[in-house]
Amino acid sequence: MHKVTPIDQEYIYEGKVIISQTDLKGVITFANRQFCAIAGYTVEELVGSPHNIIRHPDMPKAAFEKMWATIKGGQIWNGLVKNLRKDGLYYWVDTEIMPIKNEADEITGYMAARKVASRKDVKETSEIYQKMLEAEL
C-alpha cells in the first residue's frame, strides 16, 4: 500500500487550508472540501461525527489534554497533529484551533485551520510524541 509522504501531502494541499468547526464537545459542525479530500471522508461522514474520527493512535493523550485546556480557557492553541485518514494512511498538519465566541463572550464552539507541516517540525514533534506515549504506558 502507498504511504503518504510529505511531498504527496504538499501536492494534495496545493497551498489550501483545511478548515473545520466543532461544537463544545468536539462534534464536527463544518468541514471544508480540503478537509474532506485530505481525510478521505465525505462531508456527510464528517459533519455530526466527533473530531477524533481522524485521531491517529500515535498521538499522545497529553497533547489533546493540553489542547482542550487551552481552547476551553478561551485561548488559541497551535501545534502539530498526526491524523488518520479513512483509508488508514496518515498525514501531519500544523494546526491552529481557536474558540468561537458569541456577543456575550461565551465560547460556542471551535474553529481549526490546518496546513501541511514541515518535515523538520514533523521529525522533531514525532520524537517528542513518542516519548510522551512511552510515559503514558
N, CA, C and O atoms as a GROMACS GRO file, in nm:
protein
  548
    1MET      N    1   0.084  -0.118   0.000
    1MET     CA    2   0.000   0.000   0.000
    1MET      C    3   0.089   0.125   0.000
    1MET      O    4   0.193   0.126   0.066
    2HIS      N    5   0.050   0.225  -0.071
    2HIS     CA    6   0.124   0.351  -0.082
    2HIS      C    7   0.108   0.434   0.044
    2HIS      O    8  -0.004   0.456   0.092
    3LYS      N    9   0.219   0.480   0.098
    3LYS     CA   10   0.215   0.567   0.215
    3LYS      C   11   0.223   0.713   0.170
    3LYS      O   12   0.292   0.745   0.074
    4VAL      N   13   0.152   0.799   0.239
    4VAL     CA   14   0.154   0.941   0.207
    4VAL      C   15   0.286   1.000   0.257
    4VAL      O   16   0.316   0.993   0.376
    5THR      N   17   0.362   1.057   0.166
    5THR     CA   18   0.488   1.121   0.202
    5THR      C   19   0.466   1.271   0.211
    5THR      O   20   0.364   1.322   0.164
    6PRO      N   21   0.561   1.344   0.270
    6PRO     CA   22   0.545   1.490   0.274
    6PRO      C   23   0.529   1.552   0.136
    6PRO      O   24   0.455   1.649   0.120
    7ILE      N   25   0.596   1.497   0.036
    7ILE     CA   26   0.582   1.552  -0.100
    7ILE      C   27   0.439   1.531  -0.148
    7ILE      O   28   0.379   1.622  -0.206
    8ASP      N   29   0.384   1.413  -0.126
    8ASP     CA   30   0.245   1.388  -0.163
    8ASP      C   31   0.152   1.486  -0.092
    8ASP      O   32   0.060   1.540  -0.153
    9GLN      N   33   0.177   1.508   0.036
    9GLN     CA   34   0.092   1.599   0.113
    9GLN      C   35   0.095   1.739   0.052
    9GLN      O   36  -0.009   1.803   0.039
   10GLU      N   37   0.214   1.786   0.015
   10GLU     CA   38   0.225   1.920  -0.041
   10GLU      C   39   0.147   1.928  -0.172
   10GLU      O   40   0.084   2.030  -0.200
   11TYR      N   41   0.151   1.822  -0.252
   11TYR     CA   42   0.075   1.819  -0.377
   11TYR      C   43  -0.075   1.820  -0.349
   11TYR      O   44  -0.151   1.892  -0.414
   12ILE      N   45  -0.118   1.739  -0.253
   12ILE     CA   46  -0.260   1.730  -0.220
   12ILE      C   47  -0.312   1.864  -0.167
   12ILE      O   48  -0.421   1.908  -0.205
   13TYR      N   49  -0.235   1.927  -0.081
   13TYR     CA   50  -0.280   2.053  -0.022
   13TYR      C   51  -0.289   2.165  -0.124
   13TYR      O   52  -0.382   2.245  -0.121
   14GLU      N   53  -0.192   2.170  -0.217
   14GLU     CA   54  -0.186   2.276  -0.318
   14GLU      C   55  -0.204   2.414  -0.255
   14GLU      O   56  -0.271   2.500  -0.312
   15GLY      N   57  -0.145   2.434  -0.138
   15GLY     CA   58  -0.149   2.563  -0.073
   15GLY      C   59  -0.280   2.596  -0.005
   15GLY      O   60  -0.296   2.706   0.048
   16LYS      N   61  -0.375   2.503  -0.006
   16LYS     CA   62  -0.505   2.529   0.054
   16LYS      C   63  -0.504   2.493   0.202
   16LYS      O   64  -0.424   2.412   0.247
   17VAL      N   65  -0.593   2.554   0.275
   17VAL     CA   66  -0.602   2.534   0.419
   17VAL      C   67  -0.721   2.443   0.450
   17VAL      O   68  -0.828   2.456   0.391
   18ILE      N   69  -0.700   2.351   0.544
   18ILE     CA   70  -0.808   2.265   0.592
   18ILE      C   71  -0.880   2.341   0.702
   18ILE      O   72  -0.817   2.391   0.795
   19ILE      N   73  -1.011   2.350   0.692
   19ILE     CA   74  -1.091   2.421   0.792
   19ILE      C   75  -1.199   2.327   0.846
   19ILE      O   76  -1.263   2.254   0.770
   20SER      N   77  -1.217   2.330   0.976
   20SER     CA   78  -1.331   2.260   1.037
   20SER      C   79  -1.379   2.340   1.156
   20SER      O   80  -1.305   2.419   1.214
   21GLN      N   81  -1.505   2.317   1.191
   21GLN     CA   82  -1.562   2.376   1.312
   21GLN      C   83  -1.629   2.264   1.389
   21GLN      O   84  -1.679   2.167   1.333
   22THR      N   85  -1.628   2.281   1.523
   22THR     CA   86  -1.694   2.184   1.609
   22THR      C   87  -1.780   2.256   1.712
   22THR      O   88  -1.767   2.377   1.733
   23ASP      N   89  -1.867   2.178   1.775
   23ASP     CA   90  -1.941   2.231   1.888
   23ASP      C   91  -1.851   2.221   2.011
   23ASP      O   92  -1.732   2.189   2.000
   24LEU      N   93  -1.907   2.247   2.128
   24LEU     CA   94  -1.827   2.247   2.251
   24LEU      C   95  -1.774   2.109   2.289
   24LEU      O   96  -1.676   2.099   2.364
   25LYS      N   97  -1.835   2.004   2.238
   25LYS     CA   98  -1.792   1.867   2.270
   25LYS      C   99  -1.700   1.808   2.164
   25LYS      O  100  -1.660   1.692   2.175
   26GLY      N  101  -1.666   1.886   2.061
   26GLY     CA  102  -1.577   1.836   1.958
   26GLY      C  103  -1.646   1.764   1.844
   26GLY      O  104  -1.581   1.694   1.767
   27VAL      N  105  -1.778   1.779   1.833
   27VAL     CA  106  -1.852   1.719   1.723
   27VAL      C  107  -1.844   1.815   1.604
   27VAL      O  108  -1.870   1.935   1.617
   28ILE      N  109  -1.807   1.762   1.489
   28ILE     CA  110  -1.787   1.845   1.370
   28ILE      C  111  -1.920   1.904   1.322
   28ILE      O  112  -2.018   1.833   1.302
   29THR      N  113  -1.919   2.037   1.303
   29THR     CA  114  -2.036   2.107   1.251
   29THR      C  115  -2.011   2.163   1.112
   29THR      O  116  -2.105   2.199   1.041
   30PHE      N  117  -1.884   2.171   1.071
   30PHE     CA  118  -1.847   2.219   0.938
   30PHE      C  119  -1.714   2.157   0.899
   30PHE      O  120  -1.623   2.147   0.981
   31ALA      N  121  -1.703   2.117   0.773
   31ALA     CA  122  -1.578   2.066   0.717
   31ALA      C  123  -1.566   2.118   0.574
   31ALA      O  124  -1.656   2.095   0.493
   32ASN      N  125  -1.456   2.188   0.543
   32ASN     CA  126  -1.442   2.236   0.406
   32ASN      C  127  -1.399   2.123   0.313
   32ASN      O  128  -1.361   2.015   0.358
   33ARG      N  129  -1.405   2.150   0.183
   33ARG     CA  130  -1.374   2.046   0.084
   33ARG      C  131  -1.232   1.993   0.100
   33ARG      O  132  -1.207   1.874   0.079
   34GLN      N  133  -1.139   2.081   0.136
   34GLN     CA  134  -1.000   2.038   0.152
   34GLN      C  135  -0.987   1.938   0.266
   34GLN      O  136  -0.910   1.842   0.256
   35PHE      N  137  -1.061   1.959   0.375
   35PHE     CA  138  -1.060   1.866   0.487
   35PHE      C  139  -1.110   1.729   0.440
   35PHE      O  140  -1.050   1.626   0.470
   36CYS      N  141  -1.220   1.729   0.368
   36CYS     CA  142  -1.276   1.603   0.316
   36CYS      C  143  -1.176   1.533   0.226
   36CYS      O  144  -1.156   1.412   0.237
   37ALA      N  145  -1.111   1.608   0.136
   37ALA     CA  146  -1.017   1.549   0.042
   37ALA      C  147  -0.896   1.488   0.114
   37ALA      O  148  -0.854   1.377   0.081
   38ILE      N  149  -0.842   1.558   0.210
   38ILE     CA  150  -0.723   1.509   0.281
   38ILE      C  151  -0.758   1.391   0.371
   38ILE      O  152  -0.685   1.292   0.375
   39ALA      N  153  -0.870   1.399   0.444
   39ALA     CA  154  -0.907   1.294   0.539
   39ALA      C  155  -0.970   1.173   0.470
   39ALA      O  156  -0.974   1.064   0.528
   40GLY      N  157  -1.020   1.190   0.348
   40GLY     CA  158  -1.078   1.079   0.275
   40GLY      C  159  -1.222   1.048   0.311
   40GLY      O  160  -1.273   0.940   0.279
   41TYR      N  161  -1.288   1.141   0.378
   41TYR     CA  162  -1.428   1.125   0.416
   41TYR      C  163  -1.515   1.221   0.335
   41TYR      O  164  -1.466   1.322   0.285
   42THR      N  165  -1.643   1.190   0.322
   42THR     CA  166  -1.736   1.285   0.263
   42THR      C  167  -1.777   1.384   0.372
   42THR      O  168  -1.759   1.357   0.491
   43VAL      N  169  -1.831   1.497   0.332
   43VAL     CA  170  -1.878   1.595   0.429
   43VAL      C  171  -1.988   1.534   0.516
   43VAL      O  172  -1.998   1.564   0.634
   44GLU      N  173  -2.070   1.448   0.456
   44GLU     CA  174  -2.178   1.383   0.532
   44GLU      C  175  -2.123   1.289   0.639
   44GLU      O  176  -2.183   1.274   0.746
   45GLU      N  177  -2.010   1.226   0.612
   45GLU     CA  178  -1.948   1.138   0.711
   45GLU      C  179  -1.884   1.217   0.824
   45GLU      O  180  -1.881   1.171   0.939
   46LEU      N  181  -1.832   1.335   0.792
   46LEU     CA  182  -1.762   1.414   0.893
   46LEU      C  183  -1.858   1.495   0.981
   46LEU      O  184  -1.847   1.491   1.104
   47VAL      N  185  -1.950   1.568   0.920
   47VAL     CA  186  -2.040   1.653   0.998
   47VAL      C  187  -2.130   1.563   1.085
   47VAL      O  188  -2.196   1.472   1.035
   48GLY      N  189  -2.130   1.592   1.215
   48GLY     CA  190  -2.205   1.512   1.310
   48GLY      C  191  -2.120   1.406   1.380
   48GLY      O  192  -2.166   1.342   1.475
   49SER      N  193  -1.998   1.387   1.332
   49SER     CA  194  -1.906   1.290   1.394
   49SER      C  195  -1.812   1.362   1.489
   49SER      O  196  -1.784   1.480   1.471
   50PRO      N  197  -1.762   1.291   1.591
   50PRO     CA  198  -1.662   1.353   1.677
   50PRO      C  199  -1.534   1.378   1.597
   50PRO      O  200  -1.497   1.297   1.512
   51HIS      N  201  -1.466   1.488   1.625
   51HIS     CA  202  -1.344   1.522   1.550
   51HIS      C  203  -1.238   1.414   1.566
   51HIS      O  204  -1.150   1.400   1.481
   52ASN      N  205  -1.245   1.339   1.674
   52ASN     CA  206  -1.143   1.235   1.693
   52ASN      C  207  -1.161   1.117   1.599
   52ASN      O  208  -1.090   1.017   1.611
   53ILE      N  209  -1.256   1.127   1.505
   53ILE     CA  210  -1.270   1.026   1.399
   53ILE      C  211  -1.140   1.016   1.321
   53ILE      O  212  -1.110   0.911   1.263
   54ILE      N  213  -1.060   1.125   1.318
   54ILE     CA  214  -0.934   1.125   1.244
   54ILE      C  215  -0.812   1.116   1.336
   54ILE      O  216  -0.699   1.134   1.291
   55ARG      N  217  -0.834   1.088   1.464
   55ARG     CA  218  -0.722   1.081   1.558
   55ARG      C  219  -0.636   0.959   1.529
   55ARG      O  220  -0.685   0.847   1.522
   56HIS      N  221  -0.508   0.983   1.513
   56HIS     CA  222  -0.412   0.874   1.491
   56HIS      C  223  -0.371   0.817   1.627
   56HIS      O  224  -0.353   0.893   1.723
   57PRO      N  225  -0.356   0.684   1.637
   57PRO     CA  226  -0.319   0.624   1.766
   57PRO      C  227  -0.180   0.665   1.815
   57PRO      O  228  -0.148   0.645   1.932
   58ASP      N  229  -0.097   0.722   1.727
   58ASP     CA  230   0.036   0.770   1.769
   58ASP      C  231   0.029   0.902   1.845
   58ASP      O  232   0.131   0.948   1.898
   59MET      N  233  -0.088   0.964   1.852
   59MET     CA  234  -0.100   1.092   1.922
   59MET      C  235  -0.115   1.069   2.072
   59MET      O  236  -0.205   0.997   2.114
   60PRO      N  237  -0.027   1.130   2.151
   60PRO     CA  238  -0.038   1.112   2.297
   60PRO      C  239  -0.160   1.184   2.355
   60PRO      O  240  -0.198   1.291   2.308
   61LYS      N  241  -0.220   1.122   2.456
   61LYS     CA  242  -0.337   1.182   2.522
   61LYS      C  243  -0.303   1.318   2.581
   61LYS      O  244  -0.386   1.409   2.579
   62ALA      N  245  -0.183   1.332   2.633
   62ALA     CA  246  -0.142   1.458   2.697
   62ALA      C  247  -0.146   1.576   2.600
   62ALA      O  248  -0.174   1.688   2.640
   63ALA      N  249  -0.117   1.550   2.473
   63ALA     CA  250  -0.121   1.659   2.374
   63ALA      C  251  -0.263   1.713   2.360
   63ALA      O  252  -0.283   1.834   2.352
   64PHE      N  253  -0.361   1.624   2.359
   64PHE     CA  254  -0.500   1.668   2.346
   64PHE      C  255  -0.553   1.727   2.477
   64PHE      O  256  -0.637   1.816   2.475
   65GLU      N  257  -0.504   1.677   2.590
   65GLU     CA  258  -0.544   1.736   2.718
   65GLU      C  259  -0.501   1.882   2.725
   65GLU      O  260  -0.578   1.968   2.768
   66LYS      N  261  -0.379   1.909   2.681
   66LYS     CA  262  -0.330   2.047   2.680
   66LYS      C  263  -0.410   2.132   2.581
   66LYS      O  264  -0.444   2.246   2.611
   67MET      N  265  -0.439   2.075   2.463
   67MET     CA  266  -0.516   2.148   2.364
   67MET      C  267  -0.653   2.186   2.420
   67MET      O  268  -0.693   2.302   2.411
   68TRP      N  269  -0.724   2.089   2.478
   68TRP     CA  270  -0.857   2.117   2.532
   68TRP      C  271  -0.852   2.220   2.645
   68TRP      O  272  -0.937   2.308   2.651
   69ALA      N  273  -0.754   2.210   2.733
   69ALA     CA  274  -0.741   2.307   2.843
   69ALA      C  275  -0.720   2.448   2.787
   69ALA      O  276  -0.776   2.544   2.839
   70THR      N  277  -0.640   2.458   2.682
   70THR     CA  278  -0.611   2.588   2.622
   70THR      C  279  -0.735   2.649   2.557
   70THR      O  280  -0.769   2.764   2.584
   71ILE      N  281  -0.803   2.572   2.472
   71ILE     CA  282  -0.917   2.630   2.400
   71ILE      C  283  -1.039   2.649   2.489
   71ILE      O  284  -1.115   2.744   2.470
   72LYS      N  285  -1.059   2.561   2.587
   72LYS     CA  286  -1.170   2.582   2.681
   72LYS      C  287  -1.146   2.705   2.766
   72LYS      O  288  -1.240   2.768   2.815
   73GLY      N  289  -1.018   2.740   2.784
   73GLY     CA  290  -0.982   2.859   2.859
   73GLY      C  291  -0.991   2.986   2.775
   73GLY      O  292  -0.957   3.094   2.822
   74GLY      N  293  -1.037   2.972   2.650
   74GLY     CA  294  -1.056   3.088   2.565
   74GLY      C  295  -0.934   3.130   2.485
   74GLY      O  296  -0.936   3.235   2.420
   75GLN      N  297  -0.829   3.051   2.489
   75GLN     CA  298  -0.705   3.084   2.420
   75GLN      C  299  -0.692   3.006   2.289
   75GLN      O  300  -0.762   2.907   2.267
   76ILE      N  301  -0.603   3.053   2.201
   76ILE     CA  302  -0.574   2.984   2.076
   76ILE      C  303  -0.465   2.881   2.101
   76ILE      O  304  -0.367   2.909   2.169
   77TRP      N  305  -0.483   2.762   2.046
   77TRP     CA  306  -0.384   2.654   2.058
   77TRP      C  307  -0.321   2.630   1.922
   77TRP      O  308  -0.390   2.628   1.820
   78ASN      N  309  -0.190   2.611   1.920
   78ASN     CA  310  -0.119   2.579   1.796
   78ASN      C  311  -0.028   2.462   1.821
   78ASN      O  312   0.042   2.458   1.923
   79GLY      N  313  -0.027   2.366   1.731
   79GLY     CA  314   0.062   2.252   1.743
   79GLY      C  315   0.053   2.160   1.623
   79GLY      O  316  -0.031   2.179   1.535
   80LEU      N  317   0.141   2.062   1.620
   80LEU     CA  318   0.140   1.963   1.513
   80LEU      C  319   0.056   1.843   1.554
   80LEU      O  320   0.060   1.799   1.669
   81VAL      N  321  -0.020   1.792   1.459
   81VAL     CA  322  -0.108   1.678   1.485
   81VAL      C  323  -0.090   1.577   1.373
   81VAL      O  324  -0.087   1.612   1.255
   82LYS      N  325  -0.080   1.450   1.412
   82LYS     CA  326  -0.078   1.340   1.316
   82LYS      C  327  -0.220   1.286   1.309
   82LYS      O  328  -0.275   1.241   1.410
   83ASN      N  329  -0.279   1.291   1.190
   83ASN     CA  330  -0.417   1.248   1.171
   83ASN      C  331  -0.424   1.120   1.088
   83ASN      O  332  -0.334   1.091   1.008
   84LEU      N  333  -0.530   1.047   1.108
   84LEU     CA  334  -0.555   0.920   1.039
   84LEU      C  335  -0.662   0.940   0.933
   84LEU      O  336  -0.772   0.987   0.962
   85ARG      N  337  -0.629   0.903   0.810
   85ARG     CA  338  -0.727   0.909   0.701
   85ARG      C  339  -0.821   0.790   0.709
   85ARG      O  340  -0.793   0.691   0.776
   86LYS      N  341  -0.932   0.800   0.640
   86LYS     CA  342  -1.030   0.691   0.637
   86LYS      C  343  -0.968   0.563   0.581
   86LYS      O  344  -1.004   0.453   0.624
   87ASP      N  345  -0.875   0.576   0.485
   87ASP     CA  346  -0.813   0.459   0.422
   87ASP      C  347  -0.697   0.401   0.503
   87ASP      O  348  -0.631   0.307   0.458
   88GLY      N  349  -0.671   0.456   0.622
   88GLY     CA  350  -0.565   0.403   0.707
   88GLY      C  351  -0.431   0.472   0.691
   88GLY      O  352  -0.340   0.448   0.771
   89LEU      N  353  -0.415   0.557   0.590
   89LEU     CA  354  -0.292   0.635   0.576
   89LEU      C  355  -0.298   0.751   0.675
   89LEU      O  356  -0.400   0.774   0.739
   90TYR      N  357  -0.189   0.824   0.687
   90TYR     CA  358  -0.186   0.935   0.783
   90TYR      C  359  -0.126   1.059   0.720
   90TYR      O  360  -0.064   1.053   0.613
   91TYR      N  361  -0.146   1.170   0.788
   91TYR     CA  362  -0.090   1.297   0.743
   91TYR      C  363  -0.066   1.386   0.864
   91TYR      O  364  -0.138   1.377   0.964
   92TRP      N  365   0.035   1.471   0.854
   92TRP     CA  366   0.070   1.565   0.961
   92TRP      C  367   0.023   1.705   0.922
   92TRP      O  368   0.037   1.746   0.807
   93VAL      N  369  -0.031   1.776   1.019
   93VAL     CA  370  -0.075   1.913   0.994
   93VAL      C  371  -0.029   2.005   1.107
   93VAL      O  372  -0.023   1.967   1.224
   94ASP      N  373   0.003   2.127   1.067
   94ASP     CA  374   0.030   2.235   1.160
   94ASP      C  375  -0.107   2.298   1.186
   94ASP      O  376  -0.168   2.354   1.096
   95THR      N  377  -0.153   2.288   1.309
   95THR     CA  378  -0.291   2.319   1.343
   95THR      C  379  -0.302   2.440   1.435
   95THR      O  380  -0.222   2.456   1.528
   96GLU      N  381  -0.401   2.523   1.409
   96GLU     CA  382  -0.436   2.632   1.499
   96GLU      C  383  -0.584   2.620   1.528
   96GLU      O  384  -0.667   2.618   1.436
   97ILE      N  385  -0.618   2.611   1.656
   97ILE     CA  386  -0.758   2.599   1.698
   97ILE      C  387  -0.793   2.720   1.784
   97ILE      O  388  -0.722   2.754   1.877
   98MET      N  389  -0.905   2.782   1.750
   98MET     CA  390  -0.947   2.899   1.826
   98MET      C  391  -1.092   2.884   1.870
   98MET      O  392  -1.174   2.826   1.799
   99PRO      N  393  -1.123   2.937   1.987
   99PRO     CA  394  -1.262   2.936   2.032
   99PRO      C  395  -1.346   3.032   1.948
   99PRO      O  396  -1.299   3.138   1.907
  100ILE      N  397  -1.471   2.993   1.926
  100ILE     CA  398  -1.569   3.081   1.862
  100ILE      C  399  -1.656   3.134   1.976
  100ILE      O  400  -1.708   3.056   2.056
  101LYS      N  401  -1.669   3.267   1.984
  101LYS     CA  402  -1.745   3.327   2.094
  101LYS      C  403  -1.864   3.406   2.043
  101LYS      O  404  -1.862   3.459   1.933
  102ASN      N  405  -1.967   3.412   2.125
  102ASN     CA  406  -2.086   3.492   2.092
  102ASN      C  407  -2.069   3.634   2.145
  102ASN      O  408  -1.964   3.670   2.199
  103GLU      N  409  -2.173   3.714   2.130
  103GLU     CA  410  -2.167   3.855   2.174
  103GLU      C  411  -2.144   3.868   2.324
  103GLU      O  412  -2.089   3.968   2.369
  104ALA      N  413  -2.185   3.768   2.402
  104ALA     CA  414  -2.166   3.770   2.547
  104ALA      C  415  -2.029   3.716   2.587
  104ALA      O  416  -2.004   3.693   2.705
  105ASP      N  417  -1.940   3.695   2.490
  105ASP     CA  418  -1.805   3.644   2.512
  105ASP      C  419  -1.804   3.500   2.566
  105ASP      O  420  -1.709   3.459   2.632
  106GLU      N  421  -1.911   3.425   2.537
  106GLU     CA  422  -1.919   3.285   2.577
  106GLU      C  423  -1.872   3.198   2.460
  106GLU      O  424  -1.906   3.225   2.344
  107ILE      N  425  -1.796   3.095   2.490
  107ILE     CA  426  -1.749   3.004   2.386
  107ILE      C  427  -1.866   2.919   2.339
  107ILE      O  428  -1.934   2.855   2.420
  108THR      N  429  -1.888   2.918   2.207
  108THR     CA  430  -1.998   2.841   2.149
  108THR      C  431  -1.949   2.724   2.062
  108THR      O  432  -2.028   2.639   2.022
  109GLY      N  433  -1.821   2.723   2.034
  109GLY     CA  434  -1.762   2.618   1.952
  109GLY      C  435  -1.617   2.648   1.925
  109GLY      O  436  -1.558   2.736   1.987
  110TYR      N  437  -1.560   2.574   1.830
  110TYR     CA  438  -1.418   2.590   1.800
  110TYR      C  439  -1.398   2.582   1.649
  110TYR      O  440  -1.468   2.508   1.579
  111MET      N  441  -1.300   2.658   1.600
  111MET     CA  442  -1.264   2.652   1.460
  111MET      C  443  -1.116   2.616   1.449
  111MET      O  444  -1.032   2.670   1.521
  112ALA      N  445  -1.086   2.524   1.358
  112ALA     CA  446  -0.948   2.482   1.337
  112ALA      C  447  -0.909   2.510   1.193
  112ALA      O  448  -0.985   2.485   1.099
  113ALA      N  449  -0.788   2.562   1.177
  113ALA     CA  450  -0.728   2.582   1.046
  113ALA      C  451  -0.597   2.504   1.045
  113ALA      O  452  -0.518   2.510   1.139
  114ARG      N  453  -0.575   2.430   0.937
  114ARG     CA  454  -0.455   2.346   0.929
  114ARG      C  455  -0.388   2.362   0.795
  114ARG      O  456  -0.452   2.386   0.693
  115LYS      N  457  -0.255   2.347   0.798
  115LYS     CA  458  -0.176   2.347   0.675
  115LYS      C  459  -0.072   2.236   0.687
  115LYS      O  460  -0.051   2.182   0.796
  116VAL      N  461  -0.010   2.203   0.577
  116VAL     CA  462   0.090   2.096   0.578
  116VAL      C  463   0.203   2.134   0.675
  116VAL      O  464   0.247   2.248   0.679
  117ALA      N  465   0.247   2.035   0.752
  117ALA     CA  466   0.356   2.056   0.848
  117ALA      C  467   0.490   2.036   0.778
  117ALA      O  468   0.502   1.953   0.688
  118SER      N  469   0.590   2.112   0.819
  118SER     CA  470   0.723   2.097   0.759
  118SER      C  471   0.786   1.965   0.802
  118SER      O  472   0.756   1.913   0.910
  119ARG      N  473   0.873   1.913   0.719
  119ARG     CA  474   0.942   1.787   0.752
  119ARG      C  475   1.022   1.800   0.882
  119ARG      O  476   1.023   1.709   0.964
  120LYS      N  477   1.088   1.914   0.898
  120LYS     CA  478   1.167   1.937   1.019
  120LYS      C  479   1.077   1.933   1.143
  120LYS      O  480   1.111   1.867   1.241
  121ASP      N  481   0.964   2.002   1.138
  121ASP     CA  482   0.871   2.004   1.252
  121ASP      C  483   0.814   1.865   1.279
  121ASP      O  484   0.798   1.826   1.395
  122VAL      N  485   0.784   1.790   1.173
  122VAL     CA  486   0.731   1.654   1.191
  122VAL      C  487   0.833   1.567   1.260
  122VAL      O  488   0.800   1.493   1.353
  123LYS      N  489   0.958   1.574   1.216
  123LYS     CA  490   1.064   1.492   1.276
  123LYS      C  491   1.078   1.524   1.425
  123LYS      O  492   1.081   1.434   1.508
  124GLU      N  493   1.088   1.653   1.457
  124GLU     CA  494   1.106   1.694   1.597
  124GLU      C  495   0.984   1.656   1.682
  124GLU      O  496   0.999   1.603   1.792
  125THR      N  497   0.865   1.682   1.630
  125THR     CA  498   0.743   1.656   1.707
  125THR      C  499   0.718   1.507   1.725
  125THR      O  500   0.675   1.464   1.832
  126SER      N  501   0.744   1.428   1.621
  126SER     CA  502   0.721   1.283   1.634
  126SER      C  503   0.811   1.222   1.741
  126SER      O  504   0.770   1.129   1.810
  127GLU      N  505   0.933   1.274   1.756
  127GLU     CA  506   1.022   1.225   1.862
  127GLU      C  507   0.968   1.263   2.000
  127GLU      O  508   0.972   1.182   2.093
  128ILE      N  509   0.917   1.383   2.013
  128ILE     CA  510   0.858   1.428   2.140
  128ILE      C  511   0.734   1.345   2.172
  128ILE      O  512   0.717   1.299   2.285
  129TYR      N  513   0.648   1.326   2.073
  129TYR     CA  514   0.525   1.249   2.094
  129TYR      C  515   0.556   1.105   2.131
  129TYR      O  516   0.485   1.046   2.213
  130GLN      N  517   0.661   1.047   2.072
  130GLN     CA  518   0.698   0.909   2.104
  130GLN      C  519   0.735   0.898   2.253
  130GLN      O  520   0.695   0.804   2.320
  131LYS      N  521   0.810   0.994   2.303
  131LYS     CA  522   0.848   0.996   2.445
  131LYS      C  523   0.725   1.012   2.532
  131LYS      O  524   0.714   0.948   2.637
  132MET      N  525   0.632   1.097   2.490
  132MET     CA  526   0.509   1.118   2.566
  132MET      C  527   0.426   0.989   2.570
  132MET      O  528   0.370   0.955   2.673
  133LEU      N  529   0.418   0.919   2.456
  133LEU     CA  530   0.343   0.793   2.452
  133LEU      C  531   0.406   0.689   2.544
  133LEU      O  532   0.335   0.616   2.613
  134GLU      N  533   0.538   0.681   2.545
  134GLU     CA  534   0.607   0.586   2.632
  134GLU      C  535   0.579   0.616   2.779
  134GLU      O  536   0.568   0.524   2.861
  135ALA      N  537   0.568   0.744   2.813
  135ALA     CA  538   0.539   0.785   2.950
  135ALA      C  539   0.396   0.751   2.990
  135ALA      O  540   0.367   0.736   3.109
  136GLU      N  541   0.307   0.738   2.892
  136GLU     CA  542   0.167   0.704   2.921
  136GLU      C  543   0.147   0.558   2.957
  136GLU      O  544   0.046   0.521   3.016
  137LEU      N  545   0.244   0.474   2.920
  137LEU     CA  546   0.229   0.329   2.946
  137LEU      C  547   0.249   0.293   3.090
  137LEU      O  548   0.240   0.176   3.127
   0.00000   0.00000   0.00000
